[in-house]
Amino acid sequence: MRTARFATAVALTASIGLLTACGGDDGSTTNADGDVVITWWHNANTGEGKTFYDDVAAEFEAEHPGVVVEVSAMQHEDMLTKLDAAFQSGEAPSLYMERGGGELQDHVEAGLTKDLTDLVPETIDSIGGSIAGWQVDDRTYGLPFSVGVVGFWYNKALFADAGIDTPPTTVDEFDDAVAQLKDAGITPVSVGAGDKWPAAHYWYYFAMRECSEQVLSDAVGTLDFSDDCFVRAGGDLEQLVGTEPFNAGFLSTPAQSGPTSASGLLATDKVAMELAGHWEPGVMQGLTEDEQGLGDDTGWFAFPSVDGGEGAPDAALGGGDAWAVSQDAPDEAVELAEYLLSDDVQKRFAELDMGLPTNSSASEFVADPALAQLLEVRDAAPYVQLYFDTAFGPSVGGAMNDEIALMFAGQAGPQDVVDATQAAADAEK
Amino acid sequence: MRLEILFFVAPALCLFGFFVVWPIAKAIQFSLYRWKGFGPLVDFVGLQNYVAVLQNEVFTDALVHNLIIVVASIALQLPLGLAIALLLNRTMWGQGALRTIIFVPYVLAEVIAGVIWFQLLQPRYGVVDTLLAAVGLQGPEQGWLGDPRYALATVIVVLTWKYLGLAVILFLAGLQGVPPELHEAAQIDGASWWQSQRSITIPLLGPTIRTWAFLSMIGSLQLFDMVWILTKGGPANSTMTMATFLITEGTKRQNYGTAAAASVILFVVALVMALLYQRLVLRRDTAADRPEKKVKR
């Protein structure tokens, strides 16, 4: 027995030794040569995008002698995992990507993210309304560089086959289009309900059509979902699901991975439309052998309006990415973030079709017609609502998405969605 | 002598302490806090996370799913594995090739097997539905993995396919330990092939079967990867297991406290079942070893 206890002591001591060996970073921001080191993580890890950001880093270094930018280009999911780990260990990169909303709020509350409000006021002004998703209590913590909107991507040829001349603008017209497509033997809509968020986007949009902007922004701030419009949104969605417009097996269909995903089905002419964000043409190109996606048949229309809804019919659901600076980063990291939002860098970002630039001077340089159309929709929208799951944070958003997915499976009603969301929200308070 | 023991055991104990004891202690610590995964642990909530998990219908359903999988795995793989092992134990043409084929699924990486089955089970365009259509049958409208009524059963079928090979190989190994003289004696006494299997082979295979069932039980309780690839716990949480629940709750929703509580519950459930199994079922096998040890000392 005594031996065992001694051995345990040895084991524990050894573990502690190992642990201390792991945590040997003193968190300094200069290297051996005395240069200021900025670490920058982004997710443009292939092709032109990667080269572009490498160039930007080099330009910044040339302008700022004594500053070294260490760029890490990572695959998106890898980056998210690494960011989580970096925040846990307190060694976050100087400059990184924030999706805004509840997640950002958590980071701010934990003191991980720098308040940029007074550091770069001009840049913040130049971004305009899109910045709202990256503000907490009227302070700005992220500079969005690309904000897209969600809408229906459709196959023009299949719509023509079904005899639909103009894309639907109201829910009634949408139902008619679904019926026409079905009559023509075409599966109307694909949805990746297996991943939950693509299904949840329907509920978000119905909530935006049913609820006024004030109710929604109050809900984001107070996590109070007692307004009746949220239940009505669920009712609208229940009706839509009741028309059975979706692809076979939509409950287990993934959003974007592989030819049998929701995007894959649209890209390969198996369905006529899908509700998705600005990434859709790029995703479809990756899922077709000729790398064209739907090519010239790619069409886009906004989420239909709802009769009697209190929300603006042209309000858009969307989201994007922002550059954020971690709390302990050197001041030069803020300058780099500022540079990334400059007219010149945003123009080049637009020219490469890497996203929808937020600096309005760059808008005219977006080459891709589909993206250019979205940019117009976004800038004409009275407001862009950040995806609810992002806005409410992973815990509330996750519970919300789960319950909406249950509604798609016919196992939850309009009130259930509100109740589950409210319960998760109350647990946060 | 004691020092020697310590010397040889120390490295193993260090690893055990660092990779088993430490994480368990950490999980228990996390489970008592409300924690988002970053920042200091300050929001102590006592046992609230455990209450939340145990009151969560998704978790209790997941626990039931795990138990269904435990029972179904043993109920399906035991007779099938035994039958195949007995067949393959007879000398016949192509024996080696058959053994390999049976064992291949087990060797295949879980993720790869999962992706293959995911594609096979695609509604309408998948191979399974195409084959069914060829003989005039129709799979469920939502697909085998997309319909909450069939998804768990489908996952169990895939798991059976995947792990049958392990059962067969273990049983075959166990069969090598059955002395052929016993069969000869039984034959002389006029026993049929079936009788001698039932009265000689299967009882002598007991220890192997009991050990295999133990492994199968623990594996079923901790089941994660195949479910994650095939359904991610969906549709409508119908294939959620305790492990997929804690991953969803932890890394997806960043409720690390709740996830830690779920992981501790999973650990306790597995531990209790393992100990009960040891006491009630494996005791016979270990009891047989005991006198030997006494002699040695």
Interface residues (C-beta under 8 A of the other chain):
Chain A: T3 F6 A7 T8 V10 A11 L12 A14 S15 L18 D84 F87 Q88 G90 D106 H107 E109 A110 G111 L112 A193 G194 D195 K196 A248 G249 F250 L251 S252 T253 G258 T260 G393 P394 S395 G398 A399 D402 A405 L406 A409 Q411 A427
Chain B: R2 I5 L6 V9 A10 L13 C14 F16 G17 F18 V21 W22 K36 G37 F38 G39 A52 V58 Q119 Q122 P123 R124 Y125 E141 Q142 G143 L145 G146 D147 P148 A151 T231 K232 G234 P235 A236 N237 T248 T251 K252 R253 Q254 N255
